[in-house]
């Protein structure tokens, strides 16, 4: 399962690179993987500081810019 989460995390990364900031629902549809796996993958990326999640309950997801990563 860890491998699957990592692969989906990579797919999320590529999706966000190509589409920019997006809603959580659009991301789940765009990546086209099971919702629970997408959420686990987002947690992984968030924990490592690679993404920004804002605006509960209608979350917006974006990649953290390289300059922002240097301070994490």
N, CA, C and O atoms as a Tinker XYZ file with bonds, in Angstrom:
   288  protein
     1  N      0.820000   -1.194000    0.000000    73     2
     2  CA     0.000000    0.000000    0.000000    64     1     3
     3  C      0.868000    1.263000    0.000000    63     2     4     5
     4  O      0.516000    2.254000   -0.641000    81     3
     5  N      1.984000    1.234000    0.705000    73     3     6
     6  CA     2.878000    2.400000    0.752000    64     5     7
     7  C      3.355000    2.756000   -0.653000    63     6     8     9
     8  O      3.429000    3.932000   -1.008000    81     7
     9  N      3.676000    1.744000   -1.446000    73     7    10
    10  CA     4.121000    1.993000   -2.817000    64     9    11
    11  C      3.017000    2.666000   -3.629000    63    10    12    13
    12  O      3.278000    3.604000   -4.382000    81    11
    13  N      1.780000    2.182000   -3.473000    73    11    14
    14  CA     0.645000    2.758000   -4.192000    64    13    15
    15  C      0.442000    4.221000   -3.800000    63    14    16    17
    16  O      0.190000    5.068000   -4.656000    81    15
    17  N      0.552000    4.513000   -2.510000    73    15    18
    18  CA     0.409000    5.889000   -2.023000    64    17    19
    19  C      1.487000    6.776000   -2.631000    63    18    20    21
    20  O      1.214000    7.905000   -3.037000    81    19
    21  N      2.705000    6.265000   -2.692000    73    19    22
    22  CA     3.811000    7.030000   -3.282000    64    21    23
    23  C      3.619000    7.286000   -4.763000    63    22    24    25
    24  O      3.921000    8.375000   -5.252000    81    23
    25  N      3.120000    6.293000   -5.479000    73    23    26
    26  CA     2.879000    6.463000   -6.920000    64    25    27
    27  C      1.795000    7.508000   -7.148000    63    26    28    29
    28  O      1.935000    8.369000   -8.016000    81    27
    29  N      0.714000    7.437000   -6.372000    73    27    30
    30  CA    -0.369000    8.409000   -6.518000    64    29    31
    31  C      0.119000    9.802000   -6.110000    63    30    32    33
    32  O     -0.290000   10.795000   -6.711000    81    31
    33  N      0.981000    9.888000   -5.104000    73    31    34
    34  CA     1.554000   11.186000   -4.721000    64    33    35
    35  C      2.295000   11.798000   -5.918000    63    34    36    37
    36  O      2.203000   13.004000   -6.151000    81    35
    37  N      3.016000   10.985000   -6.662000    73    35    38
    38  CA     3.696000   11.463000   -7.865000    64    37    39
    39  C      2.713000   11.929000   -8.930000    63    38    40    41
    40  O      2.948000   12.933000   -9.603000    81    39
    41  N      1.619000   11.202000   -9.081000    73    39    42
    42  CA     0.596000   11.591000  -10.049000    64    41    43
    43  C     -0.059000   12.911000   -9.639000    63    42    44    45
    44  O     -0.358000   13.748000  -10.490000    81    43
    45  N     -0.279000   13.096000   -8.342000    73    43    46
    46  CA    -0.836000   14.356000   -7.841000    64    45    47
    47  C      0.121000   15.490000   -8.150000    63    46    48    49
    48  O     -0.297000   16.548000   -8.621000    81    47
    49  N      1.396000   15.280000   -7.891000    73    47    50
    50  CA     2.429000   16.290000   -8.149000    64    49    51
    51  C      2.380000   16.725000   -9.618000    63    50    52    53
    52  O      2.368000   17.918000   -9.920000    81    51
    53  N      2.352000   15.752000  -10.517000    73    51    54
    54  CA     2.321000   16.066000  -11.946000    64    53    55
    55  C      1.026000   16.770000  -12.338000    63    54    56    57
    56  O      1.037000   17.683000  -13.164000    81    55
    57  N     -0.074000   16.353000  -11.755000    73    55    58
    58  CA    -1.357000   17.002000  -12.035000    64    57    59
    59  C     -1.298000   18.471000  -11.624000    63    58    60    61
    60  O     -1.708000   19.348000  -12.384000    81    59
    61  N     -0.791000   18.736000  -10.430000    73    59    62
    62  CA    -0.711000   20.117000   -9.939000    64    61    63
    63  C      0.281000   20.948000  -10.752000    63    62    64    65
    64  O      0.059000   22.142000  -10.957000    81    63
    65  N      1.360000   20.342000  -11.214000    73    63    66
    66  CA     2.302000   21.059000  -12.082000    64    65    67
    67  C      1.619000   21.498000  -13.371000    63    66    68    69
    68  O      1.862000   22.599000  -13.865000    81    67
    69  N      0.774000   20.645000  -13.908000    73    67    70
    70  CA     0.117000   20.941000  -15.166000    64    69    71
    71  C     -1.124000   21.816000  -15.056000    63    70    72    73
    72  O     -1.467000   22.532000  -15.996000    81    71
    73  N     -1.798000   21.760000  -13.908000    73    71    74
    74  CA    -3.070000   22.459000  -13.750000    64    73    75
    75  C     -3.030000   23.616000  -12.756000    63    74    76    77
    76  O     -3.963000   24.417000  -12.708000    81    75
    77  N     -1.985000   23.715000  -11.976000    73    75    78
    78  CA    -1.910000   24.772000  -10.966000    64    77    79
    79  C     -2.858000   24.498000   -9.806000    63    78    80    81
    80  O     -3.293000   23.365000   -9.596000    81    79
    81  N     -3.168000   25.549000   -9.059000    73    79    82
    82  CA    -4.066000   25.417000   -7.907000    64    81    83
    83  C     -5.380000   24.801000   -8.352000    63    82    84    85
    84  O     -5.911000   25.153000   -9.405000    81    83
    85  N     -5.897000   23.897000   -7.567000    73    83    86
    86  CA    -7.140000   23.219000   -7.922000    64    85    87
    87  C     -7.916000   22.856000   -6.675000    63    86    88    89
    88  O     -7.368000   22.836000   -5.573000    81    87
    89  N     -9.184000   22.573000   -6.853000    73    87    90
    90  CA    -9.994000   22.138000   -5.712000    64    89    91
    91  C     -9.704000   20.663000   -5.436000    63    90    92    93
    92  O     -9.253000   19.930000   -6.316000    81    91
    93  N     -9.967000   20.252000   -4.220000    73    91    94
    94  CA    -9.760000   18.858000   -3.851000    64    93    95
    95  C    -10.598000   17.944000   -4.739000    63    94    96    97
    96  O    -10.104000   16.923000   -5.216000    81    95
    97  N    -11.845000   18.299000   -4.960000    73    95    98
    98  CA   -12.724000   17.458000   -5.779000    64    97    99
    99  C    -12.221000   17.352000   -7.223000    63    98   100   101
   100  O    -12.251000   16.268000   -7.806000    81    99
   101  N    -11.765000   18.453000   -7.798000    73    99   102
   102  CA   -11.225000   18.421000   -9.161000    64   101   103
   103  C     -9.964000   17.557000   -9.218000    63   102   104   105
   104  O     -9.747000   16.833000  -10.189000    81   103
   105  N     -9.145000   17.635000   -8.186000    73   103   106
   106  CA    -7.923000   16.827000   -8.126000    64   105   107
   107  C     -8.263000   15.344000   -8.087000    63   106   108   109
   108  O     -7.670000   14.546000   -8.812000    81   107
   109  N     -9.216000   14.981000   -7.243000    73   107   110
   110  CA    -9.610000   13.572000   -7.134000    64   109   111
   111  C    -10.128000   13.063000   -8.473000    63   110   112   113
   112  O     -9.788000   11.955000   -8.886000    81   111
   113  N    -10.942000   13.855000   -9.152000    73   111   114
   114  CA   -11.450000   13.456000  -10.477000    64   113   115
   115  C    -10.333000   13.415000  -11.509000    63   114   116   117
   116  O    -10.282000   12.511000  -12.343000    81   115
   117  N     -9.438000   14.400000  -11.449000    73   115   118
   118  CA    -8.359000   14.488000  -12.430000    64   117   119
   119  C     -7.340000   13.372000  -12.319000    63   118   120   121
   120  O     -6.837000   12.884000  -13.332000    81   119
   121  N     -7.032000   12.963000  -11.096000    73   119   122
   122  CA    -6.054000   11.895000  -10.883000    64   121   123
   123  C     -6.696000   10.533000  -11.161000    63   122   124   125
   124  O     -6.016000    9.581000  -11.542000    81   123
   125  N     -8.011000   10.457000  -10.964000    73   123   126
   126  CA    -8.780000    9.250000  -11.264000    64   125   127
   127  C     -8.281000    8.016000  -10.519000    63   126   128   129
   128  O     -8.075000    6.953000  -11.105000    81   127
   129  N     -8.093000    8.184000   -9.221000    73   127   130
   130  CA    -7.727000    7.090000   -8.330000    64   129   131
   131  C     -8.736000    7.079000   -7.185000    63   130   132   133
   132  O     -9.461000    8.057000   -7.002000    81   131
   133  N     -8.797000    5.997000   -6.414000    73   131   134
   134  CA    -9.745000    5.966000   -5.301000    64   133   135
   135  C     -9.517000    7.140000   -4.336000    63   134   136   137
   136  O     -8.381000    7.492000   -4.018000    81   135
   137  N    -10.623000    7.729000   -3.884000    73   135   138
   138  CA   -10.570000    8.907000   -3.013000    64   137   139
   139  C     -9.677000    8.688000   -1.794000    63   138   140   141
   140  O     -8.883000    9.562000   -1.446000    81   139
   141  N     -9.798000    7.526000   -1.140000    73   139   142
   142  CA    -9.007000    7.299000    0.065000    64   141   143
   143  C     -7.511000    7.274000   -0.226000    63   142   144   145
   144  O     -6.718000    7.736000    0.594000    81   143
   145  N     -7.114000    6.745000   -1.372000    73   143   146
   146  CA    -5.687000    6.708000   -1.736000    64   145   147
   147  C     -5.199000    8.125000   -2.050000    63   146   148   149
   148  O     -4.088000    8.499000   -1.674000    81   147
   149  N     -6.028000    8.907000   -2.738000    73   147   150
   150  CA    -5.665000   10.297000   -3.027000    64   149   151
   151  C     -5.488000   11.068000   -1.719000    63   150   152   153
   152  O     -4.535000   11.835000   -1.582000    81   151
   153  N     -6.385000   10.876000   -0.768000    73   151   154
   154  CA    -6.283000   11.587000    0.506000    64   153   155
   155  C     -5.030000   11.177000    1.286000    63   154   156   157
   156  O     -4.367000   12.021000    1.888000    81   155
   157  N     -4.710000    9.883000    1.272000    73   155   158
   158  CA    -3.483000    9.431000    1.944000    64   157   159
   159  C     -2.251000   10.028000    1.261000    63   158   160   161
   160  O     -1.301000   10.435000    1.931000    81   159
   161  N     -2.270000   10.077000   -0.047000    73   159   162
   162  CA    -1.150000   10.642000   -0.804000    64   161   163
   163  C     -1.002000   12.131000   -0.538000    63   162   164   165
   164  O      0.114000   12.638000   -0.424000    81   163
   165  N     -2.127000   12.834000   -0.438000    73   163   166
   166  CA    -2.081000   14.261000   -0.095000    64   165   167
   167  C     -1.496000   14.459000    1.300000    63   166   168   169
   168  O     -0.721000   15.388000    1.527000    81   167
   169  N     -1.862000   13.592000    2.224000    73   167   170
   170  CA    -1.299000   13.664000    3.568000    64   169   171
   171  C      0.209000   13.503000    3.551000    63   170   172   173
   172  O      0.925000   14.214000    4.257000    81   171
   173  N      0.686000   12.573000    2.749000    73   171   174
   174  CA     2.119000   12.354000    2.611000    64   173   175
   175  C      2.797000   13.617000    2.076000    63   174   176   177
   176  O      3.788000   14.087000    2.635000    81   175
   177  N      2.247000   14.157000    0.986000    73   175   178
   178  CA     2.833000   15.363000    0.386000    64   177   179
   179  C      2.772000   16.554000    1.344000    63   178   180   181
   180  O      3.712000   17.345000    1.417000    81   179
   181  N      1.664000   16.678000    2.076000    73   179   182
   182  CA     1.523000   17.779000    3.032000    64   181   183
   183  C      2.522000   17.631000    4.176000    63   182   184   185
   184  O      3.147000   18.607000    4.592000    81   183
   185  N      2.669000   16.420000    4.677000    73   183   186
   186  CA     3.596000   16.173000    5.791000    64   185   187
   187  C      5.032000   16.509000    5.397000    63   186   188   189
   188  O      5.811000   16.995000    6.217000    81   187
   189  N      5.369000   16.252000    4.159000    73   187   190
   190  CA     6.716000   16.551000    3.671000    64   189   191
   191  C      6.866000   18.001000    3.210000    63   190   192   193
   192  O      7.948000   18.415000    2.792000    81   191
   193  N      5.770000   18.774000    3.288000    73   191   194
   194  CA     5.842000   20.192000    2.961000    64   193   195
   195  C      5.819000   20.518000    1.478000    63   194   196   197
   196  O      6.225000   21.609000    1.077000    81   195
   197  N      5.348000   19.585000    0.658000    73   195   198
   198  CA     5.373000   19.793000   -0.786000    64   197   199
   199  C      4.116000   20.463000   -1.337000    63   198   200   201
   200  O      4.132000   20.997000   -2.446000    81   199
   201  N      3.030000   20.437000   -0.568000    73   199   202
   202  CA     1.788000   21.041000   -1.039000    64   201   203
   203  C      1.225000   21.966000    0.032000    63   202   204   205
   204  O      1.618000   21.923000    1.198000    81   203
   205  N      0.291000   22.802000   -0.405000    73   203   206
   206  CA    -0.439000   23.685000    0.494000    64   205   207
   207  C     -1.914000   23.333000    0.364000    63   206   208   209
   208  O     -2.459000   23.294000   -0.739000    81   207
   209  N     -2.554000   23.076000    1.503000    73   207   210
   210  CA    -3.993000   22.819000    1.560000    64   209   211
   211  C     -4.622000   23.981000    2.304000    63   210   212   213
   212  O     -4.210000   24.309000    3.417000    81   211
   213  N     -5.631000   24.613000    1.684000    73   211   214
   214  CA    -6.284000   25.757000    2.313000    64   213   215
   215  C     -7.787000   25.677000    2.115000    63   214   216   217
   216  O     -8.276000   25.044000    1.180000    81   215
   217  N     -8.519000   26.343000    3.028000    73   215   218
   218  CA    -9.919000   26.615000    2.810000    64   217   219
   219  C    -10.918000   25.544000    3.169000    63   218   220   221
   220  O    -11.845000   25.294000    2.398000    81   219
   221  N    -10.764000   24.901000    4.315000    73   219   222
   222  CA   -11.743000   23.885000    4.737000    64   221   223
   223  C    -13.137000   24.490000    4.775000    63   222   224   225
   224  O    -13.251000   25.652000    5.167000    81   223
   225  N    -14.185000   23.812000    4.407000    73   223   226
   226  CA   -14.230000   22.406000    3.982000    64   225   227
   227  C    -14.009000   22.215000    2.481000    63   226   228   229
   228  O    -13.835000   21.082000    2.031000    81   227
   229  N    -14.011000   23.293000    1.698000    73   227   230
   230  CA   -13.785000   23.191000    0.244000    64   229   231
   231  C    -12.318000   23.471000   -0.044000    63   230   232   233
   232  O    -11.946000   24.573000   -0.448000    81   231
   233  N    -11.501000   22.463000    0.167000    73   231   234
   234  CA   -10.056000   22.639000    0.083000    64   233   235
   235  C     -9.564000   23.021000   -1.302000    63   234   236   237
   236  O    -10.085000   22.575000   -2.325000    81   235
   237  N     -8.544000   23.859000   -1.295000    73   235   238
   238  CA    -7.770000   24.197000   -2.477000    64   237   239
   239  C     -6.397000   23.560000   -2.279000    63   238   240   241
   240  O     -5.839000   23.607000   -1.183000    81   239
   241  N     -5.863000   22.972000   -3.328000    73   239   242
   242  CA    -4.579000   22.282000   -3.242000    64   241   243
   243  C     -3.625000   22.921000   -4.236000    63   242   244   245
   244  O     -3.993000   23.171000   -5.384000    81   243
   245  N     -2.387000   23.187000   -3.794000    73   243   246
   246  CA    -1.371000   23.736000   -4.695000    64   245   247
   247  C      0.003000   23.221000   -4.290000    63   246   248   249
   248  O      0.235000   22.828000   -3.146000    81   247
   249  N      0.897000   23.237000   -5.255000    73   247   250
   250  CA     2.287000   22.888000   -4.956000    64   249   251
   251  C      2.948000   24.054000   -4.248000    63   250   252   253
   252  O      2.687000   25.215000   -4.562000    81   251
   253  N      3.795000   23.740000   -3.303000    73   251   254
   254  CA     4.581000   24.774000   -2.638000    64   253   255
   255  C      5.712000   25.151000   -3.591000    63   254   256   257
   256  O      6.365000   24.280000   -4.165000    81   255
   257  N      5.935000   26.438000   -3.751000    73   255   258
   258  CA     6.992000   26.905000   -4.643000    64   257   259
   259  C      8.366000   26.539000   -4.102000    63   258   260   261
   260  O      8.551000   26.410000   -2.892000    81   259
   261  N      9.316000   26.375000   -4.993000    73   259   262
   262  CA    10.659000   25.946000   -4.619000    64   261   263
   263  C     11.257000   26.860000   -3.545000    63   262   264   265
   264  O     11.907000   26.384000   -2.614000    81   263
   265  N     11.037000   28.166000   -3.675000    73   263   266
   266  CA    11.590000   29.102000   -2.689000    64   265   267
   267  C     10.998000   28.860000   -1.310000    63   266   268   269
   268  O     11.680000   29.022000   -0.298000    81   267
   269  N      9.728000   28.471000   -1.271000    73   267   270
   270  CA     9.066000   28.209000    0.003000    64   269   271
   271  C      9.593000   26.918000    0.630000    63   270   272   273
   272  O      9.655000   26.806000    1.854000    81   271
   273  N      9.974000   25.941000   -0.202000    73   271   274
   274  CA    10.486000   24.673000    0.289000    64   273   275
   275  C     11.816000   24.820000    1.021000    63   274   276   277
   276  O     12.111000   24.048000    1.933000    81   275
   277  N     12.607000   25.791000    0.632000    73   275   278
   278  CA    13.918000   25.981000    1.250000    64   277   279
   279  C     13.801000   26.312000    2.732000    63   278   280   281
   280  O     14.718000   26.027000    3.502000    81   279
   281  N     12.689000   26.907000    3.138000    73   279   282
   282  CA    12.486000   27.258000    4.539000    64   281   283
   283  C     11.814000   26.176000    5.356000    63   282   284   285
   284  O     11.677000   26.325000    6.571000    81   283
   285  N     11.379000   25.065000    4.714000    73   283   286
   286  CA    10.658000   23.997000    5.415000    64   285   287
   287  C     11.612000   23.019000    6.033000    63   286   288
   288  O     11.184000   22.053000    6.664000    81   287
